[in-house]
Amino acid sequence: MMENNFIKCPRCESKAIQYRSGTPIALFFLIIGVLTLFAGVLFFPLWLVTIPCFFLFPFMFLIPKHFSCMHCKYTFKAEKNKPKQPGI
Protein backbone atom coordinates (compact mmCIF):
# COMPACT_ATOMS: atom_id res chain seq x y z
CA MET A 1 0.00 0.00 0.00
CA MET A 2 1.44 3.31 -1.06
CA GLU A 3 0.09 6.57 0.28
CA ASN A 4 0.59 9.57 -1.90
CA ASN A 5 0.29 12.79 0.12
CA PHE A 6 0.32 15.04 -2.94
CA ILE A 7 -2.81 13.71 -4.61
CA LYS A 8 -6.32 13.68 -3.18
CA CYS A 9 -9.30 11.69 -4.33
CA PRO A 10 -11.60 13.92 -6.40
CA ARG A 11 -14.69 12.27 -4.92
CA CYS A 12 -14.01 12.01 -1.16
CA GLU A 13 -10.86 14.17 -0.74
CA SER A 14 -9.02 11.27 0.93
CA LYS A 15 -5.23 11.05 0.78
CA ALA A 16 -5.23 7.23 0.83
CA ILE A 17 -4.42 6.82 -2.85
CA GLN A 18 -2.90 3.76 -4.51
CA TYR A 19 -0.99 4.03 -7.81
CA ARG A 20 -1.66 1.29 -10.36
CA SER A 21 -0.31 0.40 -13.78
CA GLY A 22 -0.09 -2.54 -16.17
CA THR A 23 3.46 -3.56 -15.19
CA PRO A 24 2.51 -6.15 -12.51
CA ILE A 25 0.05 -7.78 -14.92
CA ALA A 26 2.73 -7.88 -17.63
CA LEU A 27 5.20 -9.51 -15.24
CA PHE A 28 2.55 -12.07 -14.27
CA PHE A 29 2.04 -13.02 -17.94
CA LEU A 30 5.81 -13.25 -18.44
CA ILE A 31 6.34 -15.51 -15.41
CA ILE A 32 3.40 -17.79 -16.31
CA GLY A 33 4.67 -17.93 -19.91
CA VAL A 34 8.19 -18.93 -18.86
CA LEU A 35 6.94 -21.55 -16.39
CA THR A 36 4.56 -23.13 -18.88
CA LEU A 37 7.29 -23.01 -21.54
CA PHE A 38 9.52 -25.27 -19.46
CA ALA A 39 6.65 -27.49 -18.33
CA GLY A 40 5.37 -27.61 -21.92
CA VAL A 41 8.48 -29.54 -22.94
CA LEU A 42 7.20 -32.44 -20.85
CA PHE A 43 3.46 -31.93 -21.23
CA PHE A 44 2.57 -30.63 -24.69
CA PRO A 45 -0.95 -29.17 -24.01
CA LEU A 46 0.60 -26.47 -21.80
CA TRP A 47 1.71 -24.76 -25.00
CA LEU A 48 -1.91 -23.64 -25.32
CA VAL A 49 -1.24 -21.42 -22.28
CA THR A 50 2.31 -20.42 -23.22
CA ILE A 51 1.57 -18.93 -26.63
CA PRO A 52 -1.17 -16.49 -25.48
CA CYS A 53 0.91 -15.43 -22.47
CA PHE A 54 3.85 -14.43 -24.65
CA PHE A 55 1.52 -12.78 -27.16
CA LEU A 56 -0.31 -10.69 -24.52
CA PHE A 57 2.78 -9.80 -22.47
CA PRO A 58 3.86 -6.67 -24.42
CA PHE A 59 0.30 -5.30 -24.63
CA MET A 60 -0.06 -5.19 -20.85
CA PHE A 61 2.35 -2.24 -20.77
CA LEU A 62 -0.26 -0.24 -22.71
CA ILE A 63 -2.69 -0.25 -19.77
CA PRO A 64 -2.93 3.39 -18.69
CA LYS A 65 -1.59 4.46 -15.33
CA HIS A 66 -4.25 5.39 -12.83
CA PHE A 67 -4.91 6.03 -9.16
CA SER A 68 -7.40 4.25 -6.94
CA CYS A 69 -8.84 5.61 -3.69
CA MET A 70 -8.58 3.13 -0.83
CA HIS A 71 -11.68 4.52 0.92
CA CYS A 72 -14.34 5.03 -1.74
CA LYS A 73 -12.76 2.75 -4.43
CA TYR A 74 -12.95 5.55 -7.01
CA THR A 75 -10.49 5.15 -9.90
CA PHE A 76 -9.17 8.20 -11.70
CA LYS A 77 -6.59 8.87 -14.37
CA ALA A 78 -3.02 9.74 -13.47
CA GLU A 79 -2.36 13.09 -15.08
CA LYS A 80 0.97 14.82 -15.21
CA ASN A 81 1.17 17.99 -13.17
CA LYS A 82 0.73 20.84 -15.59
CA PRO A 83 2.38 24.08 -14.55
CA LYS A 84 -0.10 26.88 -13.99
CA GLN A 85 0.42 29.76 -16.35
CA PRO A 86 0.04 33.16 -14.75
CA GLY A 87 -2.77 35.34 -16.08
CA ILE A 88 -1.74 38.27 -18.18
C-alpha positions in Angstrom: 0.0 0.0 0.0 1.4 3.3 -1.1 0.1 6.6 0.3 0.6 9.6 -1.9 0.3 12.8 0.1 0.3 15.0 -2.9 -2.8 13.7 -4.6 -6.3 13.7 -3.2 -9.3 11.7 -4.3 -11.6 13.9 -6.4 -14.7 12.3 -4.9 -14.0 12.0 -1.2 -10.9 14.2 -0.7 -9.0 11.3 0.9 -5.2 11.0 0.8 -5.2 7.2 0.8 -4.4 6.8 -2.9 -2.9 3.8 -4.5 -1.0 4.0 -7.8 -1.7 1.3 -10.4 -0.3 0.4 -13.8 -0.1 -2.5 -16.2 3.5 -3.6 -15.2 2.5 -6.2 -12.5 0.0 -7.8 -14.9 2.7 -7.9 -17.6 5.2 -9.5 -15.2 2.5 -12.1 -14.3 2.0 -13.0 -17.9 5.8 -13.3 -18.4 6.3 -15.5 -15.4 3.4 -17.8 -16.3 4.7 -17.9 -19.9 8.2 -18.9 -18.9 6.9 -21.5 -16.4 4.6 -23.1 -18.9 7.3 -23.0 -21.5 9.5 -25.3 -19.5 6.6 -27.5 -18.3 5.4 -27.6 -21.9 8.5 -29.5 -22.9 7.2 -32.4 -20.8 3.5 -31.9 -21.2 2.6 -30.6 -24.7 -0.9 -29.2 -24.0 0.6 -26.5 -21.8 1.7 -24.8 -25.0 -1.9 -23.6 -25.3 -1.2 -21.4 -22.3 2.3 -20.4 -23.2 1.6 -18.9 -26.6 -1.2 -16.5 -25.5 0.9 -15.4 -22.5 3.8 -14.4 -24.6 1.5 -12.8 -27.2 -0.3 -10.7 -24.5 2.8 -9.8 -22.5 3.9 -6.7 -24.4 0.3 -5.3 -24.6 -0.1 -5.2 -20.8 2.4 -2.2 -20.8 -0.3 -0.2 -22.7 -2.7 -0.3 -19.8 -2.9 3.4 -18.7 -1.6 4.5 -15.3 -4.3 5.4 -12.8 -4.9 6.0 -9.2 -7.4 4.3 -6.9 -8.8 5.6 -3.7 -8.6 3.1 -0.8 -11.7 4.5 0.9 -14.3 5.0 -1.7 -12.8 2.8 -4.4 -13.0 5.6 -7.0 -10.5 5.2 -9.9 -9.2 8.2 -11.7 -6.6 8.9 -14.4 -3.0 9.7 -13.5 -2.4 13.1 -15.1 1.0 14.8 -15.2 1.2 18.0 -13.2 0.7 20.8 -15.6 2.4 24.1 -14.5 -0.1 26.9 -14.0 0.4 29.8 -16.4 0.0 33.2 -14.8 -2.8 35.3 -16.1 -1.7 38.3 -18.2 
